[in-house]
Amino acid sequence: MEISGGVCRQTGKLREGWGLLVENIGETIIECISRWAFMDAFATLCSNRDRIRLEDLSE
């Protein structure tokens, strides 16, 4: 991606613009959603550990 004569260019997962290096927004959103989903599932398991049989989950 080139904007304004090289002021902004995209390199892999990072994007350089106006002297700053930032993550690509699309990949960042996907990564955050997958982390939230994992943390939500983990929190559910922890808070219900007395009612959930891990053997049932492995099937």
ROTITI-476309 format. One record per atom (N, C-alpha, C): residue number from 1; x, y, z. Coordinates in nm, 4 decimals, decimal comma. Layout:
REM ROTITI-476309
<pt num="NUM" px="X" py="Y" pz="Z"/>
...
END
This chain:
REM ROTITI-476309
<pt num="1" px="0,0846" py="-0,1165" pz="0,0000"/>
<pt num="1" px="0,0000" py="0,0000" pz="0,0000"/>
<pt num="1" px="0,0894" py="0,1231" pz="0,0000"/>
<pt num="2" px="0,0694" py="0,2108" pz="-0,0915"/>
<pt num="2" px="0,1456" py="0,3358" pz="-0,0997"/>
<pt num="2" px="0,0492" py="0,4535" pz="-0,0930"/>
<pt num="3" px="0,0735" py="0,5442" pz="-0,0046"/>
<pt num="3" px="-0,0087" py="0,6645" pz="0,0074"/>
<pt num="3" px="0,0837" py="0,7850" pz="0,0140"/>
<pt num="4" px="0,0552" py="0,8835" pz="-0,0639"/>
<pt num="4" px="0,1272" py="1,0111" pz="-0,0601"/>
<pt num="4" px="0,2780" py="0,9935" pz="-0,0758"/>
<pt num="5" px="0,3181" py="0,9270" pz="-0,1839"/>
<pt num="5" px="0,4602" py="0,9152" pz="-0,2138"/>
<pt num="5" px="0,5402" py="0,8385" pz="-0,1121"/>
<pt num="6" px="0,4840" py="0,7320" pz="-0,0551"/>
<pt num="6" px="0,5592" py="0,6483" pz="0,0369"/>
<pt num="6" px="0,5425" py="0,6852" pz="0,1830"/>
<pt num="7" px="0,4523" py="0,7766" pz="0,2149"/>
<pt num="7" px="0,4308" py="0,8123" pz="0,3555"/>
<pt num="7" px="0,3738" py="0,6940" pz="0,4317"/>
<pt num="8" px="0,2936" py="0,6141" pz="0,3635"/>
<pt num="8" px="0,2320" py="0,4991" pz="0,4282"/>
<pt num="8" px="0,2530" py="0,3764" pz="0,3416"/>
<pt num="9" px="0,3151" py="0,2721" pz="0,3963"/>
<pt num="9" px="0,3290" py="0,1479" pz="0,3206"/>
<pt num="9" px="0,3091" py="0,0296" pz="0,4145"/>
<pt num="10" px="0,2518" py="-0,0758" pz="0,3620"/>
<pt num="10" px="0,2189" py="-0,1932" pz="0,4403"/>
<pt num="10" px="0,3245" py="-0,3003" pz="0,4190"/>
<pt num="11" px="0,3734" py="-0,3582" pz="0,5287"/>
<pt num="11" px="0,4732" py="-0,4641" pz="0,5199"/>
<pt num="11" px="0,4296" py="-0,5796" pz="0,6084"/>
<pt num="12" px="0,3735" py="-0,6836" pz="0,5496"/>
<pt num="12" px="0,3305" py="-0,8009" pz="0,6266"/>
<pt num="12" px="0,2219" py="-0,7667" pz="0,7250"/>
<pt num="13" px="0,2443" py="-0,7986" pz="0,8531"/>
<pt num="13" px="0,1450" py="-0,7724" pz="0,9566"/>
<pt num="13" px="0,1501" py="-0,6285" pz="1,0057"/>
<pt num="14" px="0,2584" py="-0,5587" pz="0,9772"/>
<pt num="14" px="0,2729" py="-0,4217" pz="1,0253"/>
<pt num="14" px="0,2530" py="-0,3217" pz="0,9130"/>
<pt num="15" px="0,2112" py="-0,2043" pz="0,9505"/>
<pt num="15" px="0,1885" py="-0,0972" pz="0,8547"/>
<pt num="15" px="0,2649" py="0,0261" pz="0,9031"/>
<pt num="16" px="0,3404" py="0,0838" pz="0,8138"/>
<pt num="16" px="0,4185" py="0,2011" pz="0,8495"/>
<pt num="16" px="0,3477" py="0,3247" pz="0,7949"/>
<pt num="17" px="0,3286" py="0,4222" pz="0,8794"/>
<pt num="17" px="0,2641" py="0,5450" pz="0,8353"/>
<pt num="17" px="0,3064" py="0,6620" pz="0,9209"/>
<pt num="18" px="0,3522" py="0,7660" pz="0,8566"/>
<pt num="18" px="0,3925" py="0,8885" pz="0,9244"/>
<pt num="18" px="0,4945" py="0,8633" pz="1,0358"/>
<pt num="19" px="0,5870" py="0,7715" pz="1,0082"/>
<pt num="19" px="0,6942" py="0,7432" pz="1,1023"/>
<pt num="19" px="0,6580" py="0,6458" pz="1,2129"/>
<pt num="20" px="0,5367" py="0,5898" pz="1,2105"/>
<pt num="20" px="0,4937" py="0,4948" pz="1,3133"/>
<pt num="20" px="0,4744" py="0,3580" pz="1,2515"/>
<pt num="21" px="0,4961" py="0,2545" pz="1,3302"/>
<pt num="21" px="0,4757" py="0,1175" pz="1,2865"/>
<pt num="21" px="0,3582" py="0,0608" pz="1,3657"/>
<pt num="22" px="0,2482" py="0,0263" pz="1,2988"/>
<pt num="22" px="0,1283" py="-0,0235" pz="1,3662"/>
<pt num="22" px="0,0839" py="-0,1540" pz="1,3012"/>
<pt num="23" px="0,0043" py="-0,2320" pz="1,3754"/>
<pt num="23" px="-0,0464" py="-0,3583" pz="1,3232"/>
<pt num="23" px="-0,1593" py="-0,3337" pz="1,2240"/>
<pt num="24" px="-0,1739" py="-0,4275" pz="1,1321"/>
<pt num="24" px="-0,2839" py="-0,4246" pz="1,0367"/>
<pt num="24" px="-0,4150" py="-0,4421" pz="1,1132"/>
<pt num="25" px="-0,5129" py="-0,3548" pz="1,0924"/>
<pt num="25" px="-0,6365" py="-0,3550" pz="1,1710"/>
<pt num="25" px="-0,7160" py="-0,4841" pz="1,1546"/>
<pt num="26" px="-0,7209" py="-0,5396" pz="1,0337"/>
<pt num="26" px="-0,7961" py="-0,6625" pz="1,0115"/>
<pt num="26" px="-0,7412" py="-0,7793" pz="1,0907"/>
<pt num="27" px="-0,6118" py="-0,7979" pz="1,0868"/>
<pt num="27" px="-0,5489" py="-0,9070" pz="1,1614"/>
<pt num="27" px="-0,5594" py="-0,8842" pz="1,3115"/>
<pt num="28" px="-0,5533" py="-0,7599" pz="1,3541"/>
<pt num="28" px="-0,5653" py="-0,7281" pz="1,4965"/>
<pt num="28" px="-0,7036" py="-0,7649" pz="1,5481"/>
<pt num="29" px="-0,8069" py="-0,7326" pz="1,4724"/>
<pt num="29" px="-0,9439" py="-0,7635" pz="1,5133"/>
<pt num="29" px="-0,9630" py="-0,9140" pz="1,5238"/>
<pt num="30" px="-0,9153" py="-0,9896" pz="1,4252"/>
<pt num="30" px="-0,9295" py="-1,1353" pz="1,4272"/>
<pt num="30" px="-0,8567" py="-1,1951" pz="1,5467"/>
<pt num="31" px="-0,7375" py="-1,1455" pz="1,5748"/>
<pt num="31" px="-0,6600" py="-1,1955" pz="1,6890"/>
<pt num="31" px="-0,7310" py="-1,1662" pz="1,8210"/>
<pt num="32" px="-0,7859" py="-1,0465" pz="1,8360"/>
<pt num="32" px="-0,8565" py="-1,0096" pz="1,9598"/>
<pt num="32" px="-0,9811" py="-1,0950" pz="1,9803"/>
<pt num="33" px="-1,0578" py="-1,1168" pz="1,8737"/>
<pt num="33" px="-1,1794" py="-1,1972" pz="1,8852"/>
<pt num="33" px="-1,1460" py="-1,3405" pz="1,9255"/>
<pt num="34" px="-1,0404" py="-1,3967" pz="1,8677"/>
<pt num="34" px="-1,0038" py="-1,5335" pz="1,9042"/>
<pt num="34" px="-0,9553" py="-1,5410" pz="2,0486"/>
<pt num="35" px="-0,8850" py="-1,4386" pz="2,0947"/>
<pt num="35" px="-0,8428" py="-1,4357" pz="2,2364"/>
<pt num="35" px="-0,9632" py="-1,4245" pz="2,3281"/>
<pt num="36" px="-1,0591" py="-1,3376" pz="2,2929"/>
<pt num="36" px="-1,1792" py="-1,3211" pz="2,3755"/>
<pt num="36" px="-1,2564" py="-1,4520" pz="2,3832"/>
<pt num="37" px="-1,2695" py="-1,5202" pz="2,2697"/>
<pt num="37" px="-1,3432" py="-1,6461" pz="2,2680"/>
<pt num="37" px="-1,2755" py="-1,7480" pz="2,3590"/>
<pt num="38" px="-1,1425" py="-1,7558" pz="2,3529"/>
<pt num="38" px="-1,0703" py="-1,8492" pz="2,4388"/>
<pt num="38" px="-1,0881" py="-1,8117" pz="2,5858"/>
<pt num="39" px="-1,0724" py="-1,6834" pz="2,6175"/>
<pt num="39" px="-1,0842" py="-1,6402" pz="2,7567"/>
<pt num="39" px="-1,2260" py="-1,6607" pz="2,8099"/>
<pt num="40" px="-1,3262" py="-1,6407" pz="2,7255"/>
<pt num="40" px="-1,4643" py="-1,6633" pz="2,7667"/>
<pt num="40" px="-1,4880" py="-1,8107" pz="2,7971"/>
<pt num="41" px="-1,4374" py="-1,8981" pz="2,7105"/>
<pt num="41" px="-1,4522" py="-2,0419" pz="2,7332"/>
<pt num="41" px="-1,3764" py="-2,0851" pz="2,8588"/>
<pt num="42" px="-1,2572" py="-2,0313" pz="2,8779"/>
<pt num="42" px="-1,1769" py="-2,0661" pz="2,9955"/>
<pt num="42" px="-1,2446" py="-2,0191" pz="3,1237"/>
<pt num="43" px="-1,2986" py="-1,8975" pz="3,1221"/>
<pt num="43" px="-1,3686" py="-1,8448" pz="3,2396"/>
<pt num="43" px="-1,4924" py="-1,9289" pz="3,2709"/>
<pt num="44" px="-1,5629" py="-1,9726" pz="3,1675"/>
<pt num="44" px="-1,6800" py="-2,0578" pz="3,1883"/>
<pt num="44" px="-1,6404" py="-2,1898" pz="3,2520"/>
<pt num="45" px="-1,5315" py="-2,2490" pz="3,2026"/>
<pt num="45" px="-1,4830" py="-2,3734" pz="3,2621"/>
<pt num="45" px="-1,4428" py="-2,3541" pz="3,4080"/>
<pt num="46" px="-1,3725" py="-2,2458" pz="3,4355"/>
<pt num="46" px="-1,3264" py="-2,2221" pz="3,5728"/>
<pt num="46" px="-1,4428" py="-2,1980" pz="3,6681"/>
<pt num="47" px="-1,5377" py="-2,1175" pz="3,6254"/>
<pt num="47" px="-1,6482" py="-2,0851" pz="3,7160"/>
<pt num="47" px="-1,7472" py="-2,2006" pz="3,7326"/>
<pt num="48" px="-1,7449" py="-2,2968" pz="3,6400"/>
<pt num="48" px="-1,8357" py="-2,4121" pz="3,6484"/>
<pt num="48" px="-1,7610" py="-2,5436" pz="3,6639"/>
<pt num="49" px="-1,6396" py="-2,5374" pz="3,7166"/>
<pt num="49" px="-1,5556" py="-2,6575" pz="3,7218"/>
<pt num="49" px="-1,6177" py="-2,7704" pz="3,8045"/>
<pt num="50" px="-1,7063" py="-2,7375" pz="3,8994"/>
<pt num="50" px="-1,7697" py="-2,8428" pz="3,9787"/>
<pt num="50" px="-1,8820" py="-2,9123" pz="3,9022"/>
<pt num="51" px="-1,9357" py="-2,8474" pz="3,8001"/>
<pt num="51" px="-2,0491" py="-2,9027" pz="3,7250"/>
<pt num="51" px="-2,0105" py="-2,9607" pz="3,5895"/>
<pt num="52" px="-1,8881" py="-2,9347" pz="3,5434"/>
<pt num="52" px="-1,8464" py="-2,9800" pz="3,4108"/>
<pt num="52" px="-1,7473" py="-3,0945" pz="3,4261"/>
<pt num="53" px="-1,7745" py="-3,2035" pz="3,3552"/>
<pt num="53" px="-1,6820" py="-3,3170" pz="3,3554"/>
<pt num="53" px="-1,5903" py="-3,3022" pz="3,2348"/>
<pt num="54" px="-1,4602" py="-3,2909" pz="3,2587"/>
<pt num="54" px="-1,3645" py="-3,2731" pz="3,1509"/>
<pt num="54" px="-1,3631" py="-3,3927" pz="3,0563"/>
<pt num="55" px="-1,3958" py="-3,5099" pz="3,1066"/>
<pt num="55" px="-1,4003" py="-3,6284" pz="3,0217"/>
<pt num="55" px="-1,5067" py="-3,6133" pz="2,9130"/>
<pt num="56" px="-1,6182" py="-3,5486" pz="2,9466"/>
<pt num="56" px="-1,7245" py="-3,5259" pz="2,8483"/>
<pt num="56" px="-1,6802" py="-3,4286" pz="2,7396"/>
<pt num="57" px="-1,5964" py="-3,3323" pz="2,7735"/>
<pt num="57" px="-1,5503" py="-3,2349" pz="2,6763"/>
<pt num="57" px="-1,4516" py="-3,2941" pz="2,5767"/>
<pt num="58" px="-1,3782" py="-3,3943" pz="2,6185"/>
<pt num="58" px="-1,2771" py="-3,4518" pz="2,5316"/>
<pt num="58" px="-1,3348" py="-3,5427" pz="2,4230"/>
<pt num="59" px="-1,4613" py="-3,5786" pz="2,4351"/>
<pt num="59" px="-1,5239" py="-3,6688" pz="2,3365"/>
<pt num="59" px="-1,5626" py="-3,5983" pz="2,2112"/>
END
